[in-house]
Amino acid sequence: MSLHSTAAQLVTLAAEGGEHGGNHESLNPLFVGGGAFVALLLLLWVTTRFNRDR
């Protein structure tokens, strides 16, 4: 597979993806972003609990 044919296939795939929007109907961006934020805060809290010597 050459670089040119791979690039052509990726362009075709990207053009087809524009019709669907890329988002699933059940995914709410606010919920996903809020969940990621809460998960990162939880990881930060766990990290600071294990690093008490500083």
Summary of the structure (lengths in Angstrom):
residues: 54
radius of gyration: 20.4
end to end distance: 53.2
largest distance: 55.6
contacts: 82
relative contact order: 0.07
helix: 69%
strand: 0%
